Amino acid sequence: MQPVNDLLSFPLIFLVLALSGATLFIYFSLTGPLAHIPGPFYTKFTGVVLFINIFRGKRHVYLTSLHAKYGPTVRINPREVSVVDSESVKQVFKTFLKPVFYEYLTAEPTPSVFTTTDPLYHAKLRKLLGSGMSESSLKSLQPVVQSKVDLLMSGLRKERDEKGFMDLYKWNHFYATDVIAELSFGQSFETLENGKDHQYVQDIQALVPYNILRVTVTGRPHKETKDWPIWPFTAMEKINVRLLDHAQSALNRYRHHLVQSDNPRPNFFDKIMGEKGHEAAINEDELVSNAKLYLVAGTDTLALPLTYLFYALLKSPRVRARLLQEIKLAELPQQPTNDQLRAITYLDCVIDESLRLYPPIVGPLPRVVPGGGRMLGKCFVPQGTTANPFTYLLQRNPEIFQDPETWNPDRWESATKEMKEAMWPFGGGSRICMGRHLARMEMRMAVVAFLRNFETAEVAYGVEGFAPEDMEVVDTILGKPVAEKLLVR
């Protein structure tokens, strides 16, 4: 009789599963917390379509299509919304806190100024670390940046002479890496001199996407997965240990340099390391975590918008001619100061327009809706929901920016209040990127040097098969060109 009982139990199991599924279906579609918010029907139950588009690097395309169909506030999975109207984005950045997702991303022993979700701890770190990247500190940092600009121009000339073209994507990456490495660790990685990435950079390039995937798939912090005895967890933990050891060694060398030198090299941490009272306020793990963060956050976030700036500039003879004329009229010295470059107002227009159309961060920077819920646009979003400000699309809003898909720096000469309030290339609120002033200085110096050295440069379409579609943006949170190259001759 046992086989008969087994057969009888199968329909019963199926019925239970069907009823359970129907119950969930009714709950999420009729009474789920986000059921009333516009969005595709399937997002009431699953985020699998979003995940697929994240995996394909097409999240920005997918979210753009959702907002075009459903409006400024869209449900993208059962617990998340995406928002694109200016007031909602401002509210999210200025008053919402970061979700635990950020702390789960870190593989360091302690959260950094970027990954911490504790507003008080963040305020403490920002107060201690922020002065090293403030506008008032730029003058002391400029010699380091200038030395890397000189090496960048030398590397570009050498590659063009040898190959007949140069890869600006690659060299911009080297430039950003060496600047941030020297300012974070007190020592350049010399990628500009060697024409290849340092092992530390290769390790970070392997670890960062892994950490994002680890959190997305497992939903667990690093401390819970680091000892899992299976690949890729074992391989990634070896890389992480190597990164932490390198960061610790580099900081120790710089600490020794501070003691030995009467004129120490500038560094983001020199004031902290040089004053016992300050150093007591931040421990060694915090120094290591934040030094490592600076390298991650300060490389591609400069190299990518700078690459797209060059690409847009070389495709626009009118803009290039005008910018060149203003540079020549400024009668700059061989090594101009940041203040002298800031006086060329059209240069900042070019930078602003590039950051608008090609921001370093393409993917959303999520926050958590606080207690009591909030109105985002015309939708009430309950507390605990993850709100994603999709600034990539806001910065292309045709109601704010005329002909938004066109790269036109002239628009910033008469910028409206609405235009300025719609710009979030470095995030916003108390969590706005501390390195934004440094990034703009690096861009000013590199752009002016490039135009003075390569006045007739042009995009090298056809070389090694390079084509316009190679510059299409892939969303890896950052906005990268799909081919990861920009060939110029």
Rosetta blueprint (number, residue, H / E / L):
1 M L
2 Q H
3 P H
4 V H
5 N H
6 D H
7 L H
8 L H
9 S H
10 F H
11 P H
12 L H
13 I H
14 F H
15 L H
16 V H
17 L H
18 A H
19 L H
20 S H
21 G H
22 A H
23 T H
24 L H
25 F H
26 I H
27 Y H
28 F H
29 S H
30 L H
31 T H
32 G L
33 P L
34 L L
35 A L
36 H L
37 I L
38 P L
39 G L
40 P L
41 F H
42 Y H
43 T H
44 K H
45 F L
46 T L
47 G L
48 V H
49 V H
50 L H
51 F H
52 I H
53 N H
54 I H
55 F H
56 R L
57 G L
58 K L
59 R H
60 H H
61 V H
62 Y H
63 L H
64 T H
65 S H
66 L H
67 H H
68 A H
69 K H
70 Y H
71 G L
72 P L
73 T E
74 V E
75 R E
76 I E
77 N E
78 P L
79 R L
80 E E
81 V E
82 S E
83 V E
84 V L
85 D L
86 S H
87 E H
88 S H
89 V H
90 K H
91 Q H
92 V H
93 F H
94 K H
95 T H
96 F L
97 L E
98 K L
99 P L
100 V L
101 F H
102 Y H
103 E H
104 Y H
105 L H
106 T L
107 A L
108 E L
109 P L
110 T L
111 P L
112 S L
113 V L
114 F L
115 T L
116 T L
117 T L
118 D L
119 P H
120 L H
121 Y H
122 H H
123 A H
124 K H
125 L H
126 R H
127 K H
128 L H
129 L H
130 G H
131 S H
132 G H
133 M H
134 S L
135 E H
136 S H
137 S H
138 L H
139 K H
140 S H
141 L H
142 Q H
143 P H
144 V H
145 V H
146 Q H
147 S H
148 K H
149 V H
150 D H
151 L H
152 L H
153 M H
154 S H
155 G H
156 L H
157 R H
158 K H
159 E H
160 R H
161 D H
162 E H
163 K H
164 G L
165 F L
166 M E
167 D E
168 L H
169 Y H
170 K H
171 W H
172 N H
173 H H
174 F H
175 Y H
176 A H
177 T H
178 D H
179 V H
180 I H
181 A H
182 E H
183 L H
184 S H
185 F H
186 G L
187 Q L
188 S L
189 F L
190 E L
191 T H
192 L H
193 E H
194 N H
195 G L
196 K L
197 D L
198 H L
199 Q H
200 Y H
201 V H
202 Q H
203 D H
204 I H
205 Q H
206 A H
207 L H
208 V H
209 P H
210 Y H
211 N H
212 I H
213 L H
214 R H
215 V H
216 T H
217 V H
218 T H
219 G L
220 R L
221 P L
222 H H
223 K H
224 E H
225 T H
226 K L
227 D L
228 W L
229 P L
230 I L
231 W L
232 P L
233 F H
234 T H
235 A H
236 M H
237 E H
238 K H
239 I H
240 N H
241 V H
242 R H
243 L H
244 L H
245 D H
246 H H
247 A H
248 Q H
249 S H
250 A H
251 L H
252 N H
253 R H
254 Y H
255 R H
256 H H
257 H H
258 L H
259 V H
260 Q H
261 S L
262 D L
263 N L
264 P L
265 R L
266 P L
267 N L
268 F L
269 F L
270 D H
271 K H
272 I H
273 M H
274 G H
275 E L
276 K H
277 G H
278 H H
279 E H
280 A H
281 A L
282 I L
283 N L
284 E H
285 D H
286 E H
287 L H
288 V H
289 S H
290 N H
291 A H
292 K H
293 L H
294 Y H
295 L H
296 V H
297 A H
298 G H
299 T H
300 D H
301 T H
302 L H
303 A H
304 L H
305 P H
306 L H
307 T H
308 Y H
309 L H
310 F H
311 Y H
312 A H
313 L H
314 L H
315 K L
316 S L
317 P H
318 R H
319 V H
320 R H
321 A H
322 R H
323 L H
324 L H
325 Q H
326 E H
327 I H
328 K H
329 L H
330 A L
331 E L
332 L L
333 P L
334 Q L
335 Q L
336 P L
337 T L
338 N H
339 D H
340 Q H
341 L H
342 R H
343 A L
344 I L
345 T H
346 Y H
347 L H
348 D H
349 C H
350 V H
351 I H
352 D H
353 E H
354 S H
355 L H
356 R H
357 L H
358 Y L
359 P L
360 P L
361 I E
362 V L
363 G L
364 P L
365 L L
366 P L
367 R E
368 V E
369 V L
370 P L
371 G L
372 G L
373 G L
374 R E
375 M E
376 L E
377 G L
378 K L
379 C E
380 F E
381 V E
382 P L
383 Q L
384 G L
385 T L
386 T E
387 A E
388 N E
389 P E
390 F L
391 T H
392 Y H
393 L H
394 L H
395 Q L
396 R L
397 N L
398 P L
399 E L
400 I L
401 F L
402 Q L
403 D L
404 P L
405 E L
406 T L
407 W L
408 N L
409 P H
410 D H
411 R H
412 W H
413 E H
414 S H
415 A L
416 T L
417 K H
418 E H
419 M H
420 K H
421 E H
422 A L
423 M L
424 W L
425 P L
426 F L
427 G L
428 G L
429 G H
430 S H
431 R H
432 I L
433 C L
434 M L
435 G L
436 R H
437 H H
438 L H
439 A H
440 R H
441 M H
442 E H
443 M H
444 R H
445 M H
446 A H
447 V H
448 V H
449 A H
450 F H
451 L H
452 R H
453 N H
454 F L
455 E L
456 T L
457 A L
458 E L
459 V E
460 A L
461 Y L
462 G L
463 V H
464 E H
465 G H
466 F L
467 A L
468 P H
469 E H
470 D H
471 M H
472 E L
473 V E
474 V E
475 D E
476 T L
477 I L
478 L E
479 G E
480 K E
481 P E
482 V L
483 A L
484 E L
485 K L
486 L L
487 L E
488 V E
489 R L
